[in-house]
Amino acid sequence: MRDELQAALMDIAGMLNSPRYDDLLLTEAGVALDRALFPLLVRIDALGPLGVTELAEQVGRDHSTVSRQVAKLESLGFVRREGVAGDQRVRAAVVTDAGRQVAQVLAAARNRLFARLLADWSAADRAALTRLNGRLAGAMHRLGAEALAEATSRDRGRNA
């Protein structure tokens, strides 16, 4: 069972992170945007304001690449950078109204694609999928937080 679950999750993650899926989503949305940029825009919209370091960690890309990509989003008018309270050296990306509009169009397109994928599923199956995915995501967040706390504790012990 575990191997099947792991394989299915890896398959889903691979598809969701594939350029082909990105192109499908952009086409469905009718948005002309470099496919490397839209995951950044969506994350900044959902979680922002975000600094480049935090955003790079979120998307699994290096700092310099994300910095260039945020600059591109800024030049397109989809984000702006502003100082962070308490540390004016740090500049956080914030979604503009135009960027929020694009993020909403992408979200609607994603919803349409998932509706097509699940069209022949019963309401009970869709509800179960939603509930169980939420439960799994929560467990993964907790595991990540625990690992971060342990690493921080170890680092403090070494530096003491």
Backbone torsions as a table, in degrees:
resi	resn	phi	psi	omega
1	MET	NA	-47.3	-177.9
2	ARG	-61.8	-42.2	179.7
3	ASP	-63.1	-39.1	178.6
4	GLU	-66.2	-42.9	178.5
5	LEU	-63.3	-47.2	179.8
6	GLN	-60.4	-43.2	179.2
7	ALA	-63.0	-43.3	180.0
8	ALA	-64.4	-43.2	179.5
9	LEU	-65.2	-41.0	177.5
10	MET	-64.3	-39.0	178.3
11	ASP	-62.8	-46.6	179.4
12	ILE	-63.2	-47.1	179.7
13	ALA	-59.9	-42.1	178.6
14	GLY	-61.5	-43.7	179.6
15	MET	-67.2	-44.0	-178.9
16	LEU	-64.8	-26.2	179.7
17	ASN	-98.1	7.6	-176.5
18	SER	-85.9	146.0	175.9
19	PRO	-57.6	-32.9	179.9
20	ARG	-63.2	-43.1	177.6
21	TYR	-66.5	-40.5	177.7
22	ASP	-58.8	-46.0	178.5
23	ASP	-62.2	-41.7	178.2
24	LEU	-60.3	-45.0	-179.6
25	LEU	-65.1	-45.2	179.5
26	LEU	-62.7	-39.9	177.6
27	THR	-64.8	-46.5	178.5
28	GLU	-58.7	-37.8	-178.9
29	ALA	-78.8	-20.0	-175.4
30	GLY	69.8	31.3	-177.1
31	VAL	-108.2	128.5	176.0
32	ALA	-97.4	94.0	-178.0
33	LEU	-145.7	139.2	176.0
34	ASP	-53.9	129.0	-175.2
35	ARG	-64.3	-17.4	176.2
36	ALA	-76.2	-19.0	-175.0
37	LEU	-90.3	-32.4	-170.8
38	PHE	-67.6	-32.9	175.7
39	PRO	-62.7	-32.8	177.5
40	LEU	-67.4	-46.6	-180.0
41	LEU	-59.3	-45.1	-179.1
42	VAL	-63.2	-41.6	-179.6
43	ARG	-69.4	-41.6	178.3
44	ILE	-62.4	-40.5	178.5
45	ASP	-63.2	-43.5	-175.8
46	ALA	-76.6	-37.3	-170.2
47	LEU	-116.3	-12.1	-169.6
48	GLY	-62.2	171.4	-2.5
49	PRO	-68.8	146.0	-178.3
50	LEU	-130.0	137.3	171.3
51	GLY	-77.6	161.9	-177.1
52	VAL	-60.9	-40.8	-179.0
53	THR	-62.0	-47.2	179.7
54	GLU	-64.9	-41.2	179.3
55	LEU	-64.9	-41.7	178.3
56	ALA	-59.8	-40.9	177.7
57	GLU	-64.7	-40.9	-179.6
58	GLN	-60.6	-40.5	-174.9
59	VAL	-100.3	-1.5	177.3
60	GLY	69.2	36.8	177.7
61	ARG	-123.3	164.2	-179.4
62	ASP	-78.6	157.0	-174.9
63	HIS	-55.3	-47.5	-175.1
64	SER	-66.0	-38.1	177.7
65	THR	-63.7	-47.8	-178.8
66	VAL	-64.4	-37.6	178.2
67	SER	-59.7	-45.1	177.5
68	ARG	-64.4	-40.1	-178.7
69	GLN	-68.9	-37.5	176.0
70	VAL	-65.8	-38.8	176.5
71	ALA	-60.6	-39.2	177.7
72	LYS	-65.2	-45.1	176.8
73	LEU	-60.0	-36.7	178.3
74	GLU	-66.5	-42.6	179.7
75	SER	-65.8	-26.3	177.0
76	LEU	-82.1	-8.0	179.9
77	GLY	83.7	15.5	-177.4
78	PHE	-92.8	-23.1	174.5
79	VAL	-138.1	161.0	170.0
80	ARG	-131.8	157.1	178.1
81	ARG	-108.7	137.7	177.8
82	GLU	-139.9	156.9	179.9
83	GLY	-64.7	152.6	178.9
84	VAL	-97.1	134.0	178.7
85	ALA	-56.6	131.6	178.1
86	GLY	93.5	-19.0	179.7
87	ASP	-154.0	89.5	-176.8
88	GLN	-69.2	-8.9	175.9
89	ARG	-72.8	-27.6	-178.4
90	VAL	-88.2	131.6	178.4
91	ARG	-114.0	125.6	-178.8
92	ALA	-105.4	143.4	176.2
93	ALA	-83.6	132.7	179.0
94	VAL	-126.9	136.2	-179.3
95	VAL	-73.4	136.0	174.5
96	THR	-84.6	174.6	176.5
97	ASP	-59.9	-40.8	178.7
98	ALA	-64.0	-40.8	178.2
99	GLY	-65.9	-39.1	178.7
100	ARG	-64.1	-37.7	178.3
101	GLN	-61.7	-45.6	178.6
102	VAL	-63.9	-43.3	179.0
103	ALA	-60.8	-38.2	178.7
104	GLN	-68.5	-38.5	177.1
105	VAL	-64.3	-41.6	177.3
106	LEU	-64.2	-41.3	178.7
107	ALA	-63.2	-41.6	178.7
108	ALA	-64.4	-40.0	177.9
109	ALA	-65.1	-41.7	178.0
110	ARG	-61.8	-41.9	177.8
111	ASN	-61.8	-40.5	178.3
112	ARG	-64.7	-41.5	179.1
113	LEU	-63.6	-44.1	178.9
114	PHE	-67.0	-35.2	176.7
115	ALA	-61.6	-40.0	176.9
116	ARG	-65.8	-42.6	-179.6
117	LEU	-61.7	-36.4	-173.9
118	LEU	-104.4	12.9	-175.0
119	ALA	-58.2	-35.2	-177.7
120	ASP	-95.9	10.9	176.0
121	TRP	-88.6	147.0	175.9
122	SER	-71.6	159.5	176.9
123	ALA	-59.3	-37.3	179.5
124	ALA	-65.5	-41.1	178.7
125	ASP	-66.1	-42.1	178.1
126	ARG	-62.8	-41.6	179.1
127	ALA	-64.9	-41.1	179.0
128	ALA	-65.1	-42.9	178.1
129	LEU	-59.4	-46.0	179.8
130	THR	-61.7	-48.2	-178.6
131	ARG	-62.2	-46.7	-176.8
132	LEU	-71.2	-36.8	175.7
133	ASN	-64.6	-40.1	176.6
134	GLY	-62.1	-40.8	178.7
135	ARG	-65.1	-43.9	178.7
136	LEU	-64.3	-44.2	179.1
137	ALA	-60.6	-42.0	177.8
138	GLY	-61.2	-43.8	178.8
139	ALA	-63.7	-39.0	179.3
140	MET	-66.4	-40.8	177.1
141	HIS	-61.9	-43.2	179.2
142	ARG	-63.2	-43.6	178.9
143	LEU	-60.8	-44.0	178.2
144	GLY	-62.5	-41.6	178.9
145	ALA	-65.3	-40.3	178.1
146	GLU	-64.1	-42.9	179.9
147	ALA	-63.8	-40.5	178.2
148	LEU	-64.3	-43.2	179.0
149	ALA	-62.4	-41.8	178.7
150	GLU	-64.6	-43.2	180.0
151	ALA	-64.3	-41.2	178.5
152	THR	-63.3	-42.5	178.9
153	SER	-63.0	-43.0	178.1
154	ARG	-62.7	-43.3	-179.6
155	ASP	-62.6	-40.3	178.7
156	ARG	-65.0	-39.1	178.7
157	GLY	-63.5	-38.0	179.3
158	ARG	-71.9	-34.1	-176.0
159	ASN	-87.8	-3.3	-177.3
160	ALA	-80.4	NA	NA
